[in-house]
Amino acid sequence: NSGGTAVSTNYATGQNFTSGQQQQYTYTWSVPASQATGTYTVTIGVFDAGWDTNYYWNSNGGTVTVTAPQSAPAAPTQLAATAGNAQVALSWTASSGAATYNVYRGTAAGGEGTTVVATGIATVSHTDTGLTNGTTYFYKVAAVNTGGTSPLSNEASAKPAAPATPCDVNQDGKV
């Protein structure tokens, strides 16, 4: 850390080296939530089995930058639903910090729950297709980023319907 105290120490034992040999070693550090943000220097050393003799020391083997975690975005707003033939077109206002959106659908008010019908939507609109005409569908949307998923938006509903069938009208105005 910035005070010079090791935040992680790891070593491998039982690895024998000969002159000119290269040995590869991989270590993964899981950053604890309490770790302060900043840039940390990675140091590498090779010692004998008793830790008495330093055969190699690299005081600047690399750096690791710890950044603050991103927060989940706010819920999208102004969700609107427009019915079509076996489909519902949705649109909403963007949520600051959102990378993508998830759409949730139900067939009862408040029944969207966790039924995701579309994920990874990169725009502020989506058309839900393959629906049953005459059934009312209820929707909510959530914004997503690396910090998590937002609360759900306001609810919007629409009832898809087949287009009206044109009728023939005779000269007297009768169908």
Rosetta blueprint (number, residue, H / E / L):
1 N L
2 S L
3 G L
4 G L
5 T L
6 A L
7 V L
8 S L
9 T L
10 N L
11 Y L
12 A L
13 T L
14 G L
15 Q L
16 N L
17 F L
18 T L
19 S L
20 G L
21 Q L
22 Q L
23 Q L
24 Q L
25 Y L
26 T L
27 Y L
28 T L
29 W L
30 S L
31 V L
32 P L
33 A L
34 S L
35 Q L
36 A L
37 T L
38 G E
39 T E
40 Y E
41 T E
42 V E
43 T E
44 I E
45 G E
46 V E
47 F E
48 D L
49 A L
50 G L
51 W L
52 D L
53 T L
54 N E
55 Y E
56 Y E
57 W E
58 N E
59 S E
60 N E
61 G E
62 G E
63 T E
64 V E
65 T E
66 V E
67 T L
68 A L
69 P L
70 Q L
71 S L
72 A L
73 P L
74 A L
75 A L
76 P L
77 T E
78 Q E
79 L E
80 A E
81 A E
82 T E
83 A E
84 G L
85 N L
86 A L
87 Q E
88 V E
89 A E
90 L E
91 S E
92 W E
93 T E
94 A L
95 S L
96 S L
97 G L
98 A L
99 A L
100 T E
101 Y E
102 N E
103 V E
104 Y E
105 R E
106 G E
107 T L
108 A L
109 A L
110 G L
111 G L
112 E L
113 G L
114 T L
115 T L
116 V E
117 V E
118 A E
119 T E
120 G E
121 I E
122 A L
123 T L
124 V L
125 S E
126 H E
127 T E
128 D E
129 T E
130 G L
131 L L
132 T L
133 N L
134 G L
135 T L
136 T L
137 Y E
138 F E
139 Y E
140 K E
141 V E
142 A E
143 A E
144 V E
145 N E
146 T L
147 G L
148 G E
149 T E
150 S L
151 P L
152 L L
153 S L
154 N L
155 E L
156 A E
157 S E
158 A E
159 K L
160 P L
161 A L
162 A L
163 P L
164 A L
165 T L
166 P L
167 C L
168 D L
169 V L
170 N L
171 Q L
172 D L
173 G L
174 K L
175 V L
